[in-house]
């Protein structure tokens, strides 16, 4: 996913926040956290590092921790 894709614009040049991105894409991101490739999980972990704390972020971080290889 490119930087441009993380900063989508809608009709009136309104930006979506990282919190909104997490909220509206939570199901897809949760699937990545559990079933994604190592590269996808690394991207998600990196992305969450720049997000503000919130319920969705915490939940995704926990899902990533549970699926980490030992």
CHARMM internal coordinates of N, CA and C (Angstrom, degrees):
IC EDIT
DIST 1 N 1 CA 1.4428
DIST 1 CA 1 C 1.5255
ANGL 1 N 1 CA 1 C 107.56
DIST 1 C 2 N 1.2893
ANGL 1 CA 1 C 2 N 116.69
DIHE 1 N 1 CA 1 C 2 N 129.48
DIST 2 N 2 CA 1.4599
ANGL 1 C 2 N 2 CA 120.96
DIHE 1 CA 1 C 2 N 2 CA -177.96
DIST 2 CA 2 C 1.5215
ANGL 2 N 2 CA 2 C 110.93
DIHE 1 C 2 N 2 CA 2 C -86.01
DIST 2 C 3 N 1.3230
ANGL 2 CA 2 C 3 N 115.76
DIHE 2 N 2 CA 2 C 3 N 166.42
DIST 3 N 3 CA 1.4693
ANGL 2 C 3 N 3 CA 121.67
DIHE 2 CA 2 C 3 N 3 CA 177.39
DIST 3 CA 3 C 1.5281
ANGL 3 N 3 CA 3 C 110.24
DIHE 2 C 3 N 3 CA 3 C -57.68
DIST 3 C 4 N 1.3246
ANGL 3 CA 3 C 4 N 117.08
DIHE 3 N 3 CA 3 C 4 N -38.91
DIST 4 N 4 CA 1.4652
ANGL 3 C 4 N 4 CA 120.93
DIHE 3 CA 3 C 4 N 4 CA 179.74
DIST 4 CA 4 C 1.5181
ANGL 4 N 4 CA 4 C 111.14
DIHE 3 C 4 N 4 CA 4 C -62.92
DIST 4 C 5 N 1.3371
ANGL 4 CA 4 C 5 N 116.71
DIHE 4 N 4 CA 4 C 5 N -37.41
DIST 5 N 5 CA 1.4614
ANGL 4 C 5 N 5 CA 120.13
DIHE 4 CA 4 C 5 N 5 CA 179.55
DIST 5 CA 5 C 1.5183
ANGL 5 N 5 CA 5 C 111.97
DIHE 4 C 5 N 5 CA 5 C -70.46
DIST 5 C 6 N 1.3198
ANGL 5 CA 5 C 6 N 117.05
DIHE 5 N 5 CA 5 C 6 N -25.37
DIST 6 N 6 CA 1.4624
ANGL 5 C 6 N 6 CA 120.15
DIHE 5 CA 5 C 6 N 6 CA 177.59
DIST 6 CA 6 C 1.5249
ANGL 6 N 6 CA 6 C 111.98
DIHE 5 C 6 N 6 CA 6 C -82.13
DIST 6 C 7 N 1.3149
ANGL 6 CA 6 C 7 N 116.30
DIHE 6 N 6 CA 6 C 7 N -11.16
DIST 7 N 7 CA 1.4525
ANGL 6 C 7 N 7 CA 121.34
DIHE 6 CA 6 C 7 N 7 CA -179.22
DIST 7 CA 7 C 1.5221
ANGL 7 N 7 CA 7 C 108.87
DIHE 6 C 7 N 7 CA 7 C -122.52
DIST 7 C 8 N 1.3491
ANGL 7 CA 7 C 8 N 116.15
DIHE 7 N 7 CA 7 C 8 N 57.52
DIST 8 N 8 CA 1.4654
ANGL 7 C 8 N 8 CA 118.24
DIHE 7 CA 7 C 8 N 8 CA -177.15
DIST 8 CA 8 C 1.5348
ANGL 8 N 8 CA 8 C 111.92
DIHE 7 C 8 N 8 CA 8 C -66.08
DIST 8 C 9 N 1.2928
ANGL 8 CA 8 C 9 N 114.99
DIHE 8 N 8 CA 8 C 9 N 148.93
DIST 9 N 9 CA 1.4670
ANGL 8 C 9 N 9 CA 120.73
DIHE 8 CA 8 C 9 N 9 CA 178.26
DIST 9 CA 9 C 1.5273
ANGL 9 N 9 CA 9 C 108.27
DIHE 8 C 9 N 9 CA 9 C -117.63
DIST 9 C 10 N 1.2892
ANGL 9 CA 9 C 10 N 114.06
DIHE 9 N 9 CA 9 C 10 N 145.58
DIST 10 N 10 CA 1.4513
ANGL 9 C 10 N 10 CA 120.24
DIHE 9 CA 9 C 10 N 10 CA 179.93
DIST 10 CA 10 C 1.5173
ANGL 10 N 10 CA 10 C 108.25
DIHE 9 C 10 N 10 CA 10 C -116.94
DIST 10 C 11 N 1.3320
ANGL 10 CA 10 C 11 N 116.84
DIHE 10 N 10 CA 10 C 11 N 145.27
DIST 11 N 11 CA 1.4486
ANGL 10 C 11 N 11 CA 125.96
DIHE 10 CA 10 C 11 N 11 CA 179.97
DIST 11 CA 11 C 1.5071
ANGL 11 N 11 CA 11 C 118.91
DIHE 10 C 11 N 11 CA 11 C 6.25
DIST 11 C 12 N 1.3032
ANGL 11 CA 11 C 12 N 119.05
DIHE 11 N 11 CA 11 C 12 N -55.49
DIST 12 N 12 CA 1.4641
ANGL 11 C 12 N 12 CA 122.52
DIHE 11 CA 11 C 12 N 12 CA -174.11
DIST 12 CA 12 C 1.5201
ANGL 12 N 12 CA 12 C 113.04
DIHE 11 C 12 N 12 CA 12 C -100.17
DIST 12 C 13 N 1.3118
ANGL 12 CA 12 C 13 N 118.15
DIHE 12 N 12 CA 12 C 13 N 27.18
DIST 13 N 13 CA 1.4694
ANGL 12 C 13 N 13 CA 122.78
DIHE 12 CA 12 C 13 N 13 CA -179.42
DIST 13 CA 13 C 1.5250
ANGL 13 N 13 CA 13 C 112.50
DIHE 12 C 13 N 13 CA 13 C 58.61
DIST 13 C 14 N 1.3192
ANGL 13 CA 13 C 14 N 116.73
DIHE 13 N 13 CA 13 C 14 N 34.62
DIST 14 N 14 CA 1.4583
ANGL 13 C 14 N 14 CA 121.83
DIHE 13 CA 13 C 14 N 14 CA 177.08
DIST 14 CA 14 C 1.5225
ANGL 14 N 14 CA 14 C 107.58
DIHE 13 C 14 N 14 CA 14 C -90.15
DIST 14 C 15 N 1.3304
ANGL 14 CA 14 C 15 N 116.29
DIHE 14 N 14 CA 14 C 15 N 126.76
DIST 15 N 15 CA 1.4678
ANGL 14 C 15 N 15 CA 120.37
DIHE 14 CA 14 C 15 N 15 CA -179.90
DIST 15 CA 15 C 1.5225
ANGL 15 N 15 CA 15 C 110.20
DIHE 14 C 15 N 15 CA 15 C -85.02
DIST 15 C 16 N 1.3115
ANGL 15 CA 15 C 16 N 114.72
DIHE 15 N 15 CA 15 C 16 N 150.41
DIST 16 N 16 CA 1.4558
ANGL 15 C 16 N 16 CA 120.66
DIHE 15 CA 15 C 16 N 16 CA 174.87
DIST 16 CA 16 C 1.5341
ANGL 16 N 16 CA 16 C 106.82
DIHE 15 C 16 N 16 CA 16 C -97.94
DIST 16 C 17 N 1.3108
ANGL 16 CA 16 C 17 N 117.49
DIHE 16 N 16 CA 16 C 17 N 136.29
DIST 17 N 17 CA 1.4569
ANGL 16 C 17 N 17 CA 121.52
DIHE 16 CA 16 C 17 N 17 CA -179.78
DIST 17 CA 17 C 1.5243
ANGL 17 N 17 CA 17 C 109.94
DIHE 16 C 17 N 17 CA 17 C -79.31
DIST 17 C 18 N 1.3292
ANGL 17 CA 17 C 18 N 116.29
DIHE 17 N 17 CA 17 C 18 N 165.42
DIST 18 N 18 CA 1.4614
ANGL 17 C 18 N 18 CA 119.25
DIHE 17 CA 17 C 18 N 18 CA 176.93
DIST 18 CA 18 C 1.5220
ANGL 18 N 18 CA 18 C 110.25
DIHE 17 C 18 N 18 CA 18 C -63.38
DIST 18 C 19 N 1.3245
ANGL 18 CA 18 C 19 N 117.22
DIHE 18 N 18 CA 18 C 19 N -35.57
DIST 19 N 19 CA 1.4649
ANGL 18 C 19 N 19 CA 120.66
DIHE 18 CA 18 C 19 N 19 CA 177.38
DIST 19 CA 19 C 1.5116
ANGL 19 N 19 CA 19 C 112.06
DIHE 18 C 19 N 19 CA 19 C -62.61
DIST 19 C 20 N 1.3233
ANGL 19 CA 19 C 20 N 116.07
DIHE 19 N 19 CA 19 C 20 N -41.58
DIST 20 N 20 CA 1.4663
ANGL 19 C 20 N 20 CA 120.44
DIHE 19 CA 19 C 20 N 20 CA 177.37
DIST 20 CA 20 C 1.5240
ANGL 20 N 20 CA 20 C 110.90
DIHE 19 C 20 N 20 CA 20 C -67.41
DIST 20 C 21 N 1.3297
ANGL 20 CA 20 C 21 N 115.74
DIHE 20 N 20 CA 20 C 21 N -40.34
DIST 21 N 21 CA 1.4616
ANGL 20 C 21 N 21 CA 119.69
DIHE 20 CA 20 C 21 N 21 CA 178.01
DIST 21 CA 21 C 1.5172
ANGL 21 N 21 CA 21 C 110.33
DIHE 20 C 21 N 21 CA 21 C -59.32
DIST 21 C 22 N 1.3425
ANGL 21 CA 21 C 22 N 117.06
DIHE 21 N 21 CA 21 C 22 N -45.18
DIST 22 N 22 CA 1.4648
ANGL 21 C 22 N 22 CA 120.92
DIHE 21 CA 21 C 22 N 22 CA 178.72
DIST 22 CA 22 C 1.5186
ANGL 22 N 22 CA 22 C 111.08
DIHE 21 C 22 N 22 CA 22 C -63.54
DIST 22 C 23 N 1.3195
ANGL 22 CA 22 C 23 N 116.15
DIHE 22 N 22 CA 22 C 23 N -43.38
DIST 23 N 23 CA 1.4629
ANGL 22 C 23 N 23 CA 120.79
DIHE 22 CA 22 C 23 N 23 CA -178.09
DIST 23 CA 23 C 1.5297
ANGL 23 N 23 CA 23 C 111.67
DIHE 22 C 23 N 23 CA 23 C -63.22
DIST 23 C 24 N 1.3260
ANGL 23 CA 23 C 24 N 116.82
DIHE 23 N 23 CA 23 C 24 N -48.64
DIST 24 N 24 CA 1.4539
ANGL 23 C 24 N 24 CA 120.48
DIHE 23 CA 23 C 24 N 24 CA -174.02
DIST 24 CA 24 C 1.5293
ANGL 24 N 24 CA 24 C 113.85
DIHE 23 C 24 N 24 CA 24 C -80.66
DIST 24 C 25 N 1.3297
ANGL 24 CA 24 C 25 N 117.33
DIHE 24 N 24 CA 24 C 25 N -15.55
DIST 25 N 25 CA 1.4614
ANGL 24 C 25 N 25 CA 121.40
DIHE 24 CA 24 C 25 N 25 CA -179.90
DIST 25 CA 25 C 1.5194
ANGL 25 N 25 CA 25 C 111.91
DIHE 24 C 25 N 25 CA 25 C -118.12
DIST 25 C 26 N 1.3217
ANGL 25 CA 25 C 26 N 116.60
DIHE 25 N 25 CA 25 C 26 N 16.87
DIST 26 N 26 CA 1.4573
ANGL 25 C 26 N 26 CA 121.26
DIHE 25 CA 25 C 26 N 26 CA -173.66
DIST 26 CA 26 C 1.5281
ANGL 26 N 26 CA 26 C 112.73
DIHE 25 C 26 N 26 CA 26 C -56.62
DIST 26 C 27 N 1.3033
ANGL 26 CA 26 C 27 N 118.25
DIHE 26 N 26 CA 26 C 27 N -46.29
DIST 27 N 27 CA 1.4703
ANGL 26 C 27 N 27 CA 120.51
DIHE 26 CA 26 C 27 N 27 CA -177.23
DIST 27 CA 27 C 1.5280
ANGL 27 N 27 CA 27 C 111.64
DIHE 26 C 27 N 27 CA 27 C -60.29
DIST 27 C 28 N 1.3173
ANGL 27 CA 27 C 28 N 116.24
DIHE 27 N 27 CA 27 C 28 N -44.84
DIST 28 N 28 CA 1.4578
ANGL 27 C 28 N 28 CA 120.02
DIHE 27 CA 27 C 28 N 28 CA 179.77
DIST 28 CA 28 C 1.5299
ANGL 28 N 28 CA 28 C 110.75
DIHE 27 C 28 N 28 CA 28 C -66.00
DIST 28 C 29 N 1.3351
ANGL 28 CA 28 C 29 N 116.66
DIHE 28 N 28 CA 28 C 29 N -40.79
DIST 29 N 29 CA 1.4588
ANGL 28 C 29 N 29 CA 120.37
DIHE 28 CA 28 C 29 N 29 CA 179.12
DIST 29 CA 29 C 1.5254
ANGL 29 N 29 CA 29 C 111.14
DIHE 28 C 29 N 29 CA 29 C -67.47
DIST 29 C 30 N 1.3306
ANGL 29 CA 29 C 30 N 116.85
DIHE 29 N 29 CA 29 C 30 N -36.06
DIST 30 N 30 CA 1.4661
ANGL 29 C 30 N 30 CA 120.46
DIHE 29 CA 29 C 30 N 30 CA 177.60
DIST 30 CA 30 C 1.5237
ANGL 30 N 30 CA 30 C 110.11
DIHE 29 C 30 N 30 CA 30 C -65.51
DIST 30 C 31 N 1.3192
ANGL 30 CA 30 C 31 N 117.30
DIHE 30 N 30 CA 30 C 31 N -36.83
DIST 31 N 31 CA 1.4655
ANGL 30 C 31 N 31 CA 120.28
DIHE 30 CA 30 C 31 N 31 CA 176.54
DIST 31 CA 31 C 1.5282
ANGL 31 N 31 CA 31 C 110.57
DIHE 30 C 31 N 31 CA 31 C -63.85
DIST 31 C 32 N 1.3318
ANGL 31 CA 31 C 32 N 116.53
DIHE 31 N 31 CA 31 C 32 N -40.49
DIST 32 N 32 CA 1.4615
ANGL 31 C 32 N 32 CA 120.23
DIHE 31 CA 31 C 32 N 32 CA 176.35
DIST 32 CA 32 C 1.5255
ANGL 32 N 32 CA 32 C 111.17
DIHE 31 C 32 N 32 CA 32 C -62.61
DIST 32 C 33 N 1.3215
ANGL 32 CA 32 C 33 N 116.32
DIHE 32 N 32 CA 32 C 33 N -41.72
DIST 33 N 33 CA 1.4654
ANGL 32 C 33 N 33 CA 120.92
DIHE 32 CA 32 C 33 N 33 CA -178.38
DIST 33 CA 33 C 1.5191
ANGL 33 N 33 CA 33 C 111.18
DIHE 32 C 33 N 33 CA 33 C -61.35
DIST 33 C 34 N 1.3121
ANGL 33 CA 33 C 34 N 117.16
DIHE 33 N 33 CA 33 C 34 N -34.28
DIST 34 N 34 CA 1.4616
ANGL 33 C 34 N 34 CA 121.48
DIHE 33 CA 33 C 34 N 34 CA -176.67
DIST 34 CA 34 C 1.5226
ANGL 34 N 34 CA 34 C 111.92
DIHE 33 C 34 N 34 CA 34 C -94.56
DIST 34 C 35 N 1.3197
ANGL 34 CA 34 C 35 N 117.48
DIHE 34 N 34 CA 34 C 35 N -46.54
DIST 35 N 35 CA 1.4617
ANGL 34 C 35 N 35 CA 121.63
DIHE 34 CA 34 C 35 N 35 CA -171.54
DIST 35 CA 35 C 1.5202
ANGL 35 N 35 CA 35 C 115.09
DIHE 34 C 35 N 35 CA 35 C -113.81
DIST 35 C 36 N 1.3084
ANGL 35 CA 35 C 36 N 117.77
DIHE 35 N 35 CA 35 C 36 N 2.28
DIST 36 N 36 CA 1.4543
ANGL 35 C 36 N 36 CA 120.55
DIHE 35 CA 35 C 36 N 36 CA -177.39
DIST 36 CA 36 C 1.5194
ANGL 36 N 36 CA 36 C 112.60
DIHE 35 C 36 N 36 CA 36 C -72.16
DIST 36 C 37 N 1.3108
ANGL 36 CA 36 C 37 N 114.82
DIHE 36 N 36 CA 36 C 37 N 167.55
DIST 37 N 37 CA 1.4636
ANGL 36 C 37 N 37 CA 120.76
DIHE 36 CA 36 C 37 N 37 CA 175.28
DIST 37 CA 37 C 1.5261
ANGL 37 N 37 CA 37 C 108.47
DIHE 36 C 37 N 37 CA 37 C -72.95
DIST 37 C 38 N 1.3102
ANGL 37 CA 37 C 38 N 116.34
DIHE 37 N 37 CA 37 C 38 N 168.47
DIST 38 N 38 CA 1.4614
ANGL 37 C 38 N 38 CA 120.56
DIHE 37 CA 37 C 38 N 38 CA 177.77
DIST 38 CA 38 C 1.5315
ANGL 38 N 38 CA 38 C 110.45
DIHE 37 C 38 N 38 CA 38 C -58.58
DIST 38 C 39 N 1.3213
ANGL 38 CA 38 C 39 N 116.95
DIHE 38 N 38 CA 38 C 39 N -39.57
DIST 39 N 39 CA 1.4694
ANGL 38 C 39 N 39 CA 121.48
DIHE 38 CA 38 C 39 N 39 CA 179.64
DIST 39 CA 39 C 1.5308
ANGL 39 N 39 CA 39 C 110.98
DIHE 38 C 39 N 39 CA 39 C -65.16
DIST 39 C 40 N 1.3253
ANGL 39 CA 39 C 40 N 117.13
DIHE 39 N 39 CA 39 C 40 N -42.31
DIST 40 N 40 CA 1.4620
ANGL 39 C 40 N 40 CA 121.02
DIHE 39 CA 39 C 40 N 40 CA 178.63
DIST 40 CA 40 C 1.5214
ANGL 40 N 40 CA 40 C 110.88
DIHE 39 C 40 N 40 CA 40 C -64.96
DIST 40 C 41 N 1.3249
ANGL 40 CA 40 C 41 N 116.11
DIHE 40 N 40 CA 40 C 41 N -41.74
DIST 41 N 41 CA 1.4658
ANGL 40 C 41 N 41 CA 119.75
DIHE 40 CA 40 C 41 N 41 CA 179.02
DIST 41 CA 41 C 1.5193
ANGL 41 N 41 CA 41 C 110.89
DIHE 40 C 41 N 41 CA 41 C -65.37
DIST 41 C 42 N 1.3329
ANGL 41 CA 41 C 42 N 117.39
DIHE 41 N 41 CA 41 C 42 N -38.44
DIST 42 N 42 CA 1.4602
ANGL 41 C 42 N 42 CA 120.66
DIHE 41 CA 41 C 42 N 42 CA 177.90
DIST 42 CA 42 C 1.5174
ANGL 42 N 42 CA 42 C 110.55
DIHE 41 C 42 N 42 CA 42 C -64.87
DIST 42 C 43 N 1.3461
ANGL 42 CA 42 C 43 N 116.66
DIHE 42 N 42 CA 42 C 43 N -41.01
DIST 43 N 43 CA 1.4640
ANGL 42 C 43 N 43 CA 120.04
DIHE 42 CA 42 C 43 N 43 CA 177.02
DIST 43 CA 43 C 1.5247
ANGL 43 N 43 CA 43 C 110.08
DIHE 42 C 43 N 43 CA 43 C -61.14
DIST 43 C 44 N 1.3243
ANGL 43 CA 43 C 44 N 116.69
DIHE 43 N 43 CA 43 C 44 N -45.95
DIST 44 N 44 CA 1.4587
ANGL 43 C 44 N 44 CA 120.63
DIHE 43 CA 43 C 44 N 44 CA -178.24
DIST 44 CA 44 C 1.5192
ANGL 44 N 44 CA 44 C 110.84
DIHE 43 C 44 N 44 CA 44 C -62.28
DIST 44 C 45 N 1.3187
ANGL 44 CA 44 C 45 N 117.40
DIHE 44 N 44 CA 44 C 45 N -43.14
DIST 45 N 45 CA 1.4537
ANGL 44 C 45 N 45 CA 121.21
DIHE 44 CA 44 C 45 N 45 CA 178.41
DIST 45 CA 45 C 1.5282
ANGL 45 N 45 CA 45 C 110.63
DIHE 44 C 45 N 45 CA 45 C -61.16
DIST 45 C 46 N 1.3077
ANGL 45 CA 45 C 46 N 116.22
DIHE 45 N 45 CA 45 C 46 N -42.81
DIST 46 N 46 CA 1.4630
ANGL 45 C 46 N 46 CA 121.44
DIHE 45 CA 45 C 46 N 46 CA 177.97
DIST 46 CA 46 C 1.5278
ANGL 46 N 46 CA 46 C 110.84
DIHE 45 C 46 N 46 CA 46 C -64.11
DIST 46 C 47 N 1.3259
ANGL 46 CA 46 C 47 N 116.26
DIHE 46 N 46 CA 46 C 47 N -44.03
DIST 47 N 47 CA 1.4655
ANGL 46 C 47 N 47 CA 120.57
DIHE 46 CA 46 C 47 N 47 CA 179.66
DIST 47 CA 47 C 1.5278
ANGL 47 N 47 CA 47 C 111.15
DIHE 46 C 47 N 47 CA 47 C -62.78
DIST 47 C 48 N 1.3117
ANGL 47 CA 47 C 48 N 116.77
DIHE 47 N 47 CA 47 C 48 N -43.32
DIST 48 N 48 CA 1.4606
ANGL 47 C 48 N 48 CA 120.12
DIHE 47 CA 47 C 48 N 48 CA 179.86
DIST 48 CA 48 C 1.5282
ANGL 48 N 48 CA 48 C 111.25
DIHE 47 C 48 N 48 CA 48 C -62.76
DIST 48 C 49 N 1.3228
ANGL 48 CA 48 C 49 N 116.56
DIHE 48 N 48 CA 48 C 49 N -26.66
DIST 49 N 49 CA 1.4575
ANGL 48 C 49 N 49 CA 120.81
DIHE 48 CA 48 C 49 N 49 CA 178.51
DIST 49 CA 49 C 1.5194
ANGL 49 N 49 CA 49 C 113.69
DIHE 48 C 49 N 49 CA 49 C -63.48
DIST 49 C 50 N 1.3264
ANGL 49 CA 49 C 50 N 117.33
DIHE 49 N 49 CA 49 C 50 N -23.40
DIST 50 N 50 CA 1.4682
ANGL 49 C 50 N 50 CA 120.29
DIHE 49 CA 49 C 50 N 50 CA 179.69
DIST 50 CA 50 C 1.5269
ANGL 50 N 50 CA 50 C 112.47
DIHE 49 C 50 N 50 CA 50 C -101.54
DIST 50 C 51 N 1.3277
ANGL 50 CA 50 C 51 N 116.51
DIHE 50 N 50 CA 50 C 51 N -0.64
DIST 51 N 51 CA 1.4681
ANGL 50 C 51 N 51 CA 120.99
DIHE 50 CA 50 C 51 N 51 CA -179.11
DIST 51 CA 51 C 1.5266
ANGL 51 N 51 CA 51 C 110.75
DIHE 50 C 51 N 51 CA 51 C -89.27
DIST 51 C 52 N 1.3055
ANGL 51 CA 51 C 52 N 115.65
DIHE 51 N 51 CA 51 C 52 N 149.56
DIST 52 N 52 CA 1.4648
ANGL 51 C 52 N 52 CA 120.99
DIHE 51 CA 51 C 52 N 52 CA 173.39
DIST 52 CA 52 C 1.5207
ANGL 52 N 52 CA 52 C 109.37
DIHE 51 C 52 N 52 CA 52 C -68.94
DIST 52 C 53 N 1.3316
ANGL 52 CA 52 C 53 N 115.43
DIHE 52 N 52 CA 52 C 53 N 153.00
DIST 53 N 53 CA 1.4564
ANGL 52 C 53 N 53 CA 119.62
DIHE 52 CA 52 C 53 N 53 CA 178.22
DIST 53 CA 53 C 1.5293
ANGL 53 N 53 CA 53 C 110.23
DIHE 52 C 53 N 53 CA 53 C -62.59
DIST 53 C 54 N 1.3000
ANGL 53 CA 53 C 54 N 114.95
DIHE 53 N 53 CA 53 C 54 N 144.45
DIST 54 N 54 CA 1.4521
ANGL 53 C 54 N 54 CA 121.71
DIHE 53 CA 53 C 54 N 54 CA 178.25
DIST 54 CA 54 C 1.5145
ANGL 54 N 54 CA 54 C 109.31
DIHE 53 C 54 N 54 CA 54 C -176.45
DIST 54 C 55 N 1.3050
ANGL 54 CA 54 C 55 N 115.85
DIHE 54 N 54 CA 54 C 55 N 173.56
DIST 55 N 55 CA 1.4635
ANGL 54 C 55 N 55 CA 121.69
DIHE 54 CA 54 C 55 N 55 CA -177.29
DIST 55 CA 55 C 1.5229
ANGL 55 N 55 CA 55 C 111.41
DIHE 54 C 55 N 55 CA 55 C -60.51
DIST 55 C 56 N 1.3330
ANGL 55 CA 55 C 56 N 117.34
DIHE 55 N 55 CA 55 C 56 N -46.46
DIST 56 N 56 CA 1.4498
ANGL 55 C 56 N 56 CA 120.63
DIHE 55 CA 55 C 56 N 56 CA -178.06
DIST 56 CA 56 C 1.5288
ANGL 56 N 56 CA 56 C 111.08
DIHE 55 C 56 N 56 CA 56 C -63.42
DIST 56 C 57 N 1.3317
ANGL 56 CA 56 C 57 N 117.11
DIHE 56 N 56 CA 56 C 57 N -43.90
DIST 57 N 57 CA 1.4581
ANGL 56 C 57 N 57 CA 121.09
DIHE 56 CA 56 C 57 N 57 CA 179.57
DIST 57 CA 57 C 1.5249
ANGL 57 N 57 CA 57 C 110.48
DIHE 56 C 57 N 57 CA 57 C -60.88
DIST 57 C 58 N 1.3153
ANGL 57 CA 57 C 58 N 117.00
DIHE 57 N 57 CA 57 C 58 N -47.51
DIST 58 N 58 CA 1.4632
ANGL 57 C 58 N 58 CA 120.72
DIHE 57 CA 57 C 58 N 58 CA -179.06
DIST 58 CA 58 C 1.5236
ANGL 58 N 58 CA 58 C 111.14
DIHE 57 C 58 N 58 CA 58 C -61.83
DIST 58 C 59 N 1.3036
ANGL 58 CA 58 C 59 N 117.06
DIHE 58 N 58 CA 58 C 59 N -41.84
DIST 59 N 59 CA 1.4572
ANGL 58 C 59 N 59 CA 121.75
DIHE 58 CA 58 C 59 N 59 CA -179.78
DIST 59 CA 59 C 1.5299
ANGL 59 N 59 CA 59 C 111.19
DIHE 58 C 59 N 59 CA 59 C -63.65
DIST 59 C 60 N 1.3246
ANGL 59 CA 59 C 60 N 116.78
DIHE 59 N 59 CA 59 C 60 N -43.46
DIST 60 N 60 CA 1.4571
ANGL 59 C 60 N 60 CA 120.86
DIHE 59 CA 59 C 60 N 60 CA 179.68
DIST 60 CA 60 C 1.5276
ANGL 60 N 60 CA 60 C 111.02
DIHE 59 C 60 N 60 CA 60 C -67.25
DIST 60 C 61 N 1.3194
ANGL 60 CA 60 C 61 N 117.21
DIHE 60 N 60 CA 60 C 61 N -38.98
DIST 61 N 61 CA 1.4602
ANGL 60 C 61 N 61 CA 120.44
DIHE 60 CA 60 C 61 N 61 CA 177.60
DIST 61 CA 61 C 1.5291
ANGL 61 N 61 CA 61 C 110.79
DIHE 60 C 61 N 61 CA 61 C -62.85
DIST 61 C 62 N 1.3196
ANGL 61 CA 61 C 62 N 116.97
DIHE 61 N 61 CA 61 C 62 N -41.55
DIST 62 N 62 CA 1.4651
ANGL 61 C 62 N 62 CA 120.68
DIHE 61 CA 61 C 62 N 62 CA 178.38
DIST 62 CA 62 C 1.5253
ANGL 62 N 62 CA 62 C 110.56
DIHE 61 C 62 N 62 CA 62 C -64.53
DIST 62 C 63 N 1.3279
ANGL 62 CA 62 C 63 N 117.09
DIHE 62 N 62 CA 62 C 63 N -40.91
DIST 63 N 63 CA 1.4633
ANGL 62 C 63 N 63 CA 120.58
DIHE 62 CA 62 C 63 N 63 CA 178.61
DIST 63 CA 63 C 1.5216
ANGL 63 N 63 CA 63 C 110.37
DIHE 62 C 63 N 63 CA 63 C -63.06
DIST 63 C 64 N 1.3204
ANGL 63 CA 63 C 64 N 117.48
DIHE 63 N 63 CA 63 C 64 N -40.38
DIST 64 N 64 CA 1.4540
ANGL 63 C 64 N 64 CA 120.90
DIHE 63 CA 63 C 64 N 64 CA 177.80
DIST 64 CA 64 C 1.5256
ANGL 64 N 64 CA 64 C 111.29
DIHE 63 C 64 N 64 CA 64 C -64.75
DIST 64 C 65 N 1.3165
ANGL 64 CA 64 C 65 N 116.93
DIHE 64 N 64 CA 64 C 65 N -40.27
DIST 65 N 65 CA 1.4691
ANGL 64 C 65 N 65 CA 121.24
DIHE 64 CA 64 C 65 N 65 CA 178.99
DIST 65 CA 65 C 1.5233
ANGL 65 N 65 CA 65 C 111.07
DIHE 64 C 65 N 65 CA 65 C -63.17
DIST 65 C 66 N 1.3181
ANGL 65 CA 65 C 66 N 117.38
DIHE 65 N 65 CA 65 C 66 N -39.55
DIST 66 N 66 CA 1.4747
ANGL 65 C 66 N 66 CA 121.65
DIHE 65 CA 65 C 66 N 66 CA -179.23
DIST 66 CA 66 C 1.5229
ANGL 66 N 66 CA 66 C 112.10
DIHE 65 C 66 N 66 CA 66 C -67.53
DIST 66 C 67 N 1.3224
ANGL 66 CA 66 C 67 N 117.03
DIHE 66 N 66 CA 66 C 67 N -27.61
DIST 67 N 67 CA 1.4676
ANGL 66 C 67 N 67 CA 119.89
DIHE 66 CA 66 C 67 N 67 CA -175.68
DIST 67 CA 67 C 1.5251
ANGL 67 N 67 CA 67 C 112.60
DIHE 66 C 67 N 67 CA 67 C -99.60
DIST 67 C 68 N 1.3258
ANGL 67 CA 67 C 68 N 117.42
DIHE 67 N 67 CA 67 C 68 N 3.55
DIST 68 N 68 CA 1.4642
ANGL 67 C 68 N 68 CA 121.45
DIHE 67 CA 67 C 68 N 68 CA 179.32
DIST 68 CA 68 C 1.5197
ANGL 68 N 68 CA 68 C 110.27
DIHE 67 C 68 N 68 CA 68 C -67.25
DIST 68 C 69 N 1.3228
ANGL 68 CA 68 C 69 N 117.77
DIHE 68 N 68 CA 68 C 69 N 132.17
DIST 69 N 69 CA 1.4649
ANGL 68 C 69 N 69 CA 118.75
DIHE 68 CA 68 C 69 N 69 CA 177.82
DIST 69 CA 69 C 1.5220
ANGL 69 N 69 CA 69 C 110.68
DIHE 68 C 69 N 69 CA 69 C -67.11
DIST 69 C 70 N 1.3171
ANGL 69 CA 69 C 70 N 116.06
DIHE 69 N 69 CA 69 C 70 N 147.87
DIST 70 N 70 CA 1.4684
ANGL 69 C 70 N 70 CA 120.47
DIHE 69 CA 69 C 70 N 70 CA -177.67
DIST 70 CA 70 C 1.4972
ANGL 70 N 70 CA 70 C 112.41
DIHE 69 C 70 N 70 CA 70 C -89.52
END
COOR INIT
IC SEED 1 N 1 CA 1 C
IC BUILD
